[in-house]
Amino acid sequence: MANILDDLGKKLSEAGKSTLAKTREMSSVSKLNSAIRAEERTQESLFMQLGKEYYTLHEDAVGGDFADIVREIRESKERSAELAEQINEIRGIRICPECGAEVPLGAIFCNICGVKLPEYEAPEREGKQVTERCPGCGREVHETDKFCLTCGTKIERKEIETVEDAETISAPEETAEERPHDPEKEVFSGEVVDEKDA
């Protein structure tokens, strides 16, 4: 009986050692596989960096099999730039070409580097453009504005479904500051006085 127990104990001990060895082996394999995946990610990143640097250095000279890829990259970059420009328009800003600072769309000079900015022209988008104006002062307002930035008038909007609907909105009346100045007429306490009569 003792011999049977001893044999059983030896077999269990050997099985335990074998299981422990297999567990260690699996753990080692798992660690090595993780290390391989990490190296592959590093290689992928380096390939991307190499491709980007090669593109930057040889963008205009790339031909052959890579010409299509370069063209697609250029088109994608143009689309990205246009989308970024649309975001800036919504935010009411543009980017200073000299220092890269964000400045209001209507700014004449950059408030960071002081460079004179080119006159802002809204880019043409597909479809007909509808210009919305403040009913108080007639200044152009952005579609997200709730109040006019010039005179503070609240912007009331009716539902516009088509360009034709927008064209039916009446234009604001001409304000005093937009009327041409007549040097022969002066306004005193609300009355128009003709200098010829004075």
Phi and psi in degrees as GROMACS dihedral restraints (atoms count N, CA, C in turn):
[ dihedral_restraints ]
;  ai    aj    ak    al  type     phi  dphi    fc
    3     4     5     6     1   -63.8    20    10
    4     5     6     7     1   -38.9    20    10
    6     7     8     9     1   -63.3    20    10
    7     8     9    10     1   -39.1    20    10
    9    10    11    12     1   -64.2    20    10
   10    11    12    13     1   -43.0    20    10
   12    13    14    15     1   -66.1    20    10
   13    14    15    16     1   -39.7    20    10
   15    16    17    18     1   -62.8    20    10
   16    17    18    19     1   -43.7    20    10
   18    19    20    21     1   -62.5    20    10
   19    20    21    22     1   -43.1    20    10
   21    22    23    24     1   -63.0    20    10
   22    23    24    25     1   -40.9    20    10
   24    25    26    27     1   -63.6    20    10
   25    26    27    28     1   -41.8    20    10
   27    28    29    30     1   -63.7    20    10
   28    29    30    31     1   -42.4    20    10
   30    31    32    33     1   -64.1    20    10
   31    32    33    34     1   -42.5    20    10
   33    34    35    36     1   -64.4    20    10
   34    35    36    37     1   -40.2    20    10
   36    37    38    39     1   -64.2    20    10
   37    38    39    40     1   -43.5    20    10
   39    40    41    42     1   -67.0    20    10
   40    41    42    43     1   -38.4    20    10
   42    43    44    45     1   -64.3    20    10
   43    44    45    46     1   -40.9    20    10
   45    46    47    48     1   -63.2    20    10
   46    47    48    49     1   -43.6    20    10
   48    49    50    51     1   -63.8    20    10
   49    50    51    52     1   -40.9    20    10
   51    52    53    54     1   -63.6    20    10
   52    53    54    55     1   -43.2    20    10
   54    55    56    57     1   -64.0    20    10
   55    56    57    58     1   -42.8    20    10
   57    58    59    60     1   -62.6    20    10
   58    59    60    61     1   -40.8    20    10
   60    61    62    63     1   -64.8    20    10
   61    62    63    64     1   -41.8    20    10
   63    64    65    66     1   -66.0    20    10
   64    65    66    67     1   -38.3    20    10
   66    67    68    69     1   -63.5    20    10
   67    68    69    70     1   -44.9    20    10
   69    70    71    72     1   -62.8    20    10
   70    71    72    73     1   -39.6    20    10
   72    73    74    75     1   -63.2    20    10
   73    74    75    76     1   -45.8    20    10
   75    76    77    78     1   -63.4    20    10
   76    77    78    79     1   -40.0    20    10
   78    79    80    81     1   -63.8    20    10
   79    80    81    82     1   -42.4    20    10
   81    82    83    84     1   -63.7    20    10
   82    83    84    85     1   -43.4    20    10
   84    85    86    87     1   -62.5    20    10
   85    86    87    88     1   -42.6    20    10
   87    88    89    90     1   -62.0    20    10
   88    89    90    91     1   -43.3    20    10
   90    91    92    93     1   -64.3    20    10
   91    92    93    94     1   -41.4    20    10
   93    94    95    96     1   -66.0    20    10
   94    95    96    97     1   -40.4    20    10
   96    97    98    99     1   -62.4    20    10
   97    98    99   100     1   -39.7    20    10
   99   100   101   102     1   -62.2    20    10
  100   101   102   103     1   -42.3    20    10
  102   103   104   105     1   -63.7    20    10
  103   104   105   106     1   -39.2    20    10
  105   106   107   108     1   -63.1    20    10
  106   107   108   109     1   -44.9    20    10
  108   109   110   111     1   -61.8    20    10
  109   110   111   112     1   -39.0    20    10
  111   112   113   114     1   -63.5    20    10
  112   113   114   115     1   -41.6    20    10
  114   115   116   117     1   -65.8    20    10
  115   116   117   118     1   -38.0    20    10
  117   118   119   120     1   -65.4    20    10
  118   119   120   121     1   -37.8    20    10
  120   121   122   123     1   -64.3    20    10
  121   122   123   124     1   -40.0    20    10
  123   124   125   126     1   -62.2    20    10
  124   125   126   127     1   -44.6    20    10
  126   127   128   129     1   -61.2    20    10
  127   128   129   130     1   -43.2    20    10
  129   130   131   132     1   -60.8    20    10
  130   131   132   133     1   -43.2    20    10
  132   133   134   135     1   -63.5    20    10
  133   134   135   136     1   -41.7    20    10
  135   136   137   138     1   -67.9    20    10
  136   137   138   139     1   -38.1    20    10
  138   139   140   141     1   -61.8    20    10
  139   140   141   142     1   -41.5    20    10
  141   142   143   144     1   -64.1    20    10
  142   143   144   145     1   -42.8    20    10
  144   145   146   147     1   -63.4    20    10
  145   146   147   148     1   -43.6    20    10
  147   148   149   150     1   -60.4    20    10
  148   149   150   151     1   -46.3    20    10
  150   151   152   153     1   -61.9    20    10
  151   152   153   154     1   -41.7    20    10
  153   154   155   156     1   -65.4    20    10
  154   155   156   157     1   -44.0    20    10
  156   157   158   159     1   -67.1    20    10
  157   158   159   160     1   -39.5    20    10
  159   160   161   162     1   -63.0    20    10
  160   161   162   163     1   -43.3    20    10
  162   163   164   165     1   -60.1    20    10
  163   164   165   166     1   -45.3    20    10
  165   166   167   168     1   -62.0    20    10
  166   167   168   169     1   -41.6    20    10
  168   169   170   171     1   -76.6    20    10
  169   170   171   172     1   -33.5    20    10
  171   172   173   174     1  -123.4    20    10
  172   173   174   175     1    23.6    20    10
  174   175   176   177     1   -51.3    20    10
  175   176   177   178     1   -45.1    20    10
  177   178   179   180     1   -81.3    20    10
  178   179   180   181     1   -15.1    20    10
  180   181   182   183     1  -104.0    20    10
  181   182   183   184     1    -5.6    20    10
  183   184   185   186     1   -72.1    20    10
  184   185   186   187     1   131.9    20    10
  186   187   188   189     1  -141.0    20    10
  187   188   189   190     1  -162.4    20    10
  189   190   191   192     1    63.6    20    10
  190   191   192   193     1  -134.4    20    10
  192   193   194   195     1   -65.0    20    10
  193   194   195   196     1   -22.0    20    10
  195   196   197   198     1   -95.0    20    10
  196   197   198   199     1    -5.8    20    10
  198   199   200   201     1   -60.0    20    10
  199   200   201   202     1   -40.3    20    10
  201   202   203   204     1   -65.8    20    10
  202   203   204   205     1   -40.5    20    10
  204   205   206   207     1   -63.9    20    10
  205   206   207   208     1   -44.3    20    10
  207   208   209   210     1   -60.8    20    10
  208   209   210   211     1   -42.5    20    10
  210   211   212   213     1   -61.7    20    10
  211   212   213   214     1   -42.9    20    10
  213   214   215   216     1   -65.2    20    10
  214   215   216   217     1   -37.7    20    10
  216   217   218   219     1   -63.1    20    10
  217   218   219   220     1   -46.1    20    10
  219   220   221   222     1   -58.8    20    10
  220   221   222   223     1   -46.3    20    10
  222   223   224   225     1   -63.0    20    10
  223   224   225   226     1   -41.0    20    10
  225   226   227   228     1   -64.6    20    10
  226   227   228   229     1   -40.8    20    10
  228   229   230   231     1   -64.4    20    10
  229   230   231   232     1   -38.7    20    10
  231   232   233   234     1   -63.9    20    10
  232   233   234   235     1   -41.9    20    10
  234   235   236   237     1   -64.1    20    10
  235   236   237   238     1   -41.3    20    10
  237   238   239   240     1   -60.9    20    10
  238   239   240   241     1   -44.6    20    10
  240   241   242   243     1   -63.0    20    10
  241   242   243   244     1   -39.9    20    10
  243   244   245   246     1   -66.6    20    10
  244   245   246   247     1   -40.7    20    10
  246   247   248   249     1   -65.1    20    10
  247   248   249   250     1   -40.4    20    10
  249   250   251   252     1   -63.7    20    10
  250   251   252   253     1   -37.6    20    10
  252   253   254   255     1   -64.8    20    10
  253   254   255   256     1   -40.0    20    10
  255   256   257   258     1   -64.6    20    10
  256   257   258   259     1   -38.8    20    10
  258   259   260   261     1   -62.4    20    10
  259   260   261   262     1   -44.5    20    10
  261   262   263   264     1   -62.5    20    10
  262   263   264   265     1   -39.0    20    10
  264   265   266   267     1   -61.6    20    10
  265   266   267   268     1   -43.4    20    10
  267   268   269   270     1   -62.1    20    10
  268   269   270   271     1   -38.8    20    10
  270   271   272   273     1   -79.0    20    10
  271   272   273   274     1    -8.7    20    10
  273   274   275   276     1    75.5    20    10
  274   275   276   277     1    30.2    20    10
  276   277   278   279     1  -131.1    20    10
  277   278   279   280     1   167.6    20    10
  279   280   281   282     1  -140.8    20    10
  280   281   282   283     1   169.5    20    10
  282   283   284   285     1  -101.5    20    10
  283   284   285   286     1   130.6    20    10
  285   286   287   288     1   -65.2    20    10
  286   287   288   289     1   126.6    20    10
  288   289   290   291     1   -69.8    20    10
  289   290   291   292     1   -17.2    20    10
  291   292   293   294     1   -87.5    20    10
  292   293   294   295     1   -50.4    20    10
  294   295   296   297     1  -116.6    20    10
  295   296   297   298     1    -7.1    20    10
  297   298   299   300     1    82.1    20    10
  298   299   300   301     1     8.5    20    10
  300   301   302   303     1   -74.6    20    10
  301   302   303   304     1   155.4    20    10
  303   304   305   306     1   -85.3    20    10
  304   305   306   307     1   126.0    20    10
  306   307   308   309     1  -129.7    20    10
  307   308   309   310     1   153.8    20    10
  309   310   311   312     1   -60.4    20    10
  310   311   312   313     1   150.0    20    10
  312   313   314   315     1   -54.6    20    10
  313   314   315   316     1   -40.5    20    10
  315   316   317   318     1   -85.3    20    10
  316   317   318   319     1     2.1    20    10
  318   319   320   321     1   -64.7    20    10
  319   320   321   322     1   142.4    20    10
  321   322   323   324     1   -95.5    20    10
  322   323   324   325     1   -33.0    20    10
  324   325   326   327     1  -125.2    20    10
  325   326   327   328     1   150.5    20    10
  327   328   329   330     1   -74.4    20    10
  328   329   330   331     1   131.9    20    10
  330   331   332   333     1   -79.7    20    10
  331   332   333   334     1    -2.5    20    10
  333   334   335   336     1  -102.8    20    10
  334   335   336   337     1   -53.0    20    10
  336   337   338   339     1  -105.0    20    10
  337   338   339   340     1   -10.8    20    10
  339   340   341   342     1    81.1    20    10
  340   341   342   343     1     1.1    20    10
  342   343   344   345     1   -68.8    20    10
  343   344   345   346     1   145.3    20    10
  345   346   347   348     1   -74.0    20    10
  346   347   348   349     1   131.2    20    10
  348   349   350   351     1   -92.1    20    10
  349   350   351   352     1   148.1    20    10
  351   352   353   354     1   -64.6    20    10
  352   353   354   355     1   151.1    20    10
  354   355   356   357     1   -59.9    20    10
  355   356   357   358     1   133.3    20    10
  357   358   359   360     1   -76.5    20    10
  358   359   360   361     1   130.3    20    10
  360   361   362   363     1  -126.6    20    10
  361   362   363   364     1   122.8    20    10
  363   364   365   366     1   -63.3    20    10
  364   365   366   367     1   131.3    20    10
  366   367   368   369     1   -65.8    20    10
  367   368   369   370     1   146.0    20    10
  369   370   371   372     1   -76.8    20    10
  370   371   372   373     1   131.0    20    10
  372   373   374   375     1  -106.8    20    10
  373   374   375   376     1   167.1    20    10
  375   376   377   378     1   -65.1    20    10
  376   377   378   379     1   142.0    20    10
  378   379   380   381     1    88.7    20    10
  379   380   381   382     1   172.5    20    10
  381   382   383   384     1   -79.6    20    10
  382   383   384   385     1   136.6    20    10
  384   385   386   387     1   -85.6    20    10
  385   386   387   388     1   138.0    20    10
  387   388   389   390     1  -115.4    20    10
  388   389   390   391     1   119.1    20    10
  390   391   392   393     1   -91.8    20    10
  391   392   393   394     1   125.4    20    10
  393   394   395   396     1  -100.4    20    10
  394   395   396   397     1   136.0    20    10
  396   397   398   399     1  -123.5    20    10
  397   398   399   400     1   152.1    20    10
  399   400   401   402     1   -68.1    20    10
  400   401   402   403     1   132.9    20    10
  402   403   404   405     1   -71.4    20    10
  403   404   405   406     1   -16.3    20    10
  405   406   407   408     1   -85.8    20    10
  406   407   408   409     1   -49.2    20    10
  408   409   410   411     1  -118.9    20    10
  409   410   411   412     1    -8.8    20    10
  411   412   413   414     1    83.8    20    10
  412   413   414   415     1     0.2    20    10
  414   415   416   417     1   -71.6    20    10
  415   416   417   418     1   152.2    20    10
  417   418   419   420     1   -68.9    20    10
  418   419   420   421     1   136.4    20    10
  420   421   422   423     1  -122.5    20    10
  421   422   423   424     1   153.9    20    10
  423   424   425   426     1   -84.6    20    10
  424   425   426   427     1   154.1    20    10
  426   427   428   429     1   -62.5    20    10
  427   428   429   430     1   -21.6    20    10
  429   430   431   432     1   -93.8    20    10
  430   431   432   433     1    -7.5    20    10
  432   433   434   435     1   -69.7    20    10
  433   434   435   436     1   134.3    20    10
  435   436   437   438     1   -99.5    20    10
  436   437   438   439     1   -22.2    20    10
  438   439   440   441     1  -134.2    20    10
  439   440   441   442     1   150.1    20    10
  441   442   443   444     1   -69.9    20    10
  442   443   444   445     1   133.9    20    10
  444   445   446   447     1   -75.0    20    10
  445   446   447   448     1   -16.4    20    10
  447   448   449   450     1   -90.9    20    10
  448   449   450   451     1   -50.7    20    10
  450   451   452   453     1  -114.9    20    10
  451   452   453   454     1    -8.6    20    10
  453   454   455   456     1    84.8    20    10
  454   455   456   457     1     3.6    20    10
  456   457   458   459     1   -65.1    20    10
  457   458   459   460     1   137.4    20    10
  459   460   461   462     1   -69.8    20    10
  460   461   462   463     1   134.0    20    10
  462   463   464   465     1   -92.3    20    10
  463   464   465   466     1   108.7    20    10
  465   466   467   468     1   -90.6    20    10
  466   467   468   469     1   130.6    20    10
  468   469   470   471     1  -121.0    20    10
  469   470   471   472     1   134.9    20    10
  471   472   473   474     1   -97.6    20    10
  472   473   474   475     1   161.2    20    10
  474   475   476   477     1   -63.0    20    10
  475   476   477   478     1   125.1    20    10
  477   478   479   480     1  -117.3    20    10
  478   479   480   481     1   118.3    20    10
  480   481   482   483     1  -105.5    20    10
  481   482   483   484     1   -27.3    20    10
  483   484   485   486     1  -135.0    20    10
  484   485   486   487     1   165.6    20    10
  486   487   488   489     1   -62.5    20    10
  487   488   489   490     1   -35.3    20    10
  489   490   491   492     1   -61.9    20    10
  490   491   492   493     1   -38.7    20    10
  492   493   494   495     1   -61.5    20    10
  493   494   495   496     1   -42.1    20    10
  495   496   497   498     1   -65.2    20    10
  496   497   498   499     1   -34.7    20    10
  498   499   500   501     1   -71.7    20    10
  499   500   501   502     1   -15.8    20    10
  501   502   503   504     1   -82.8    20    10
  502   503   504   505     1   -11.2    20    10
  504   505   506   507     1   -71.5    20    10
  505   506   507   508     1   127.4    20    10
  507   508   509   510     1   -70.6    20    10
  508   509   510   511     1   146.9    20    10
  510   511   512   513     1   -75.2    20    10
  511   512   513   514     1   149.1    20    10
  513   514   515   516     1   -67.8    20    10
  514   515   516   517     1   154.4    20    10
  516   517   518   519     1   -68.4    20    10
  517   518   519   520     1   152.1    20    10
  519   520   521   522     1   -65.7    20    10
  520   521   522   523     1   131.5    20    10
  522   523   524   525     1   -91.2    20    10
  523   524   525   526     1   165.0    20    10
  525   526   527   528     1   -59.5    20    10
  526   527   528   529     1   -39.6    20    10
  528   529   530   531     1   -72.5    20    10
  529   530   531   532     1   -17.4    20    10
  531   532   533   534     1   -92.6    20    10
  532   533   534   535     1   -13.0    20    10
  534   535   536   537     1   -72.1    20    10
  535   536   537   538     1   146.6    20    10
  537   538   539   540     1   -65.9    20    10
  538   539   540   541     1   140.2    20    10
  540   541   542   543     1   -79.8    20    10
  541   542   543   544     1   127.8    20    10
  543   544   545   546     1  -104.7    20    10
  544   545   546   547     1   109.8    20    10
  546   547   548   549     1   -64.7    20    10
  547   548   549   550     1   -17.6    20    10
  549   550   551   552     1   -84.8    20    10
  550   551   552   553     1    -9.2    20    10
  552   553   554   555     1  -120.5    20    10
  553   554   555   556     1   133.5    20    10
  555   556   557   558     1  -124.9    20    10
  556   557   558   559     1   150.7    20    10
  558   559   560   561     1  -105.7    20    10
  559   560   561   562     1   123.6    20    10
  561   562   563   564     1  -125.5    20    10
  562   563   564   565     1   123.9    20    10
  564   565   566   567     1    41.9    20    10
  565   566   567   568     1    49.6    20    10
  567   568   569   570     1    83.4    20    10
  568   569   570   571     1    -7.2    20    10
  570   571   572   573     1  -105.8    20    10
  571   572   573   574     1   143.5    20    10
  573   574   575   576     1   -88.5    20    10
  574   575   576   577     1   124.0    20    10
  576   577   578   579     1  -114.8    20    10
  577   578   579   580     1   124.4    20    10
  579   580   581   582     1   -86.7    20    10
  580   581   582   583     1   123.6    20    10
  582   583   584   585     1   -61.2    20    10
  583   584   585   586     1   -25.3    20    10
  585   586   587   588     1   -66.6    20    10
  586   587   588   589     1   -35.6    20    10
  588   589   590   591     1   -78.9    20    10
  589   590   591   592     1   -23.1    20    10
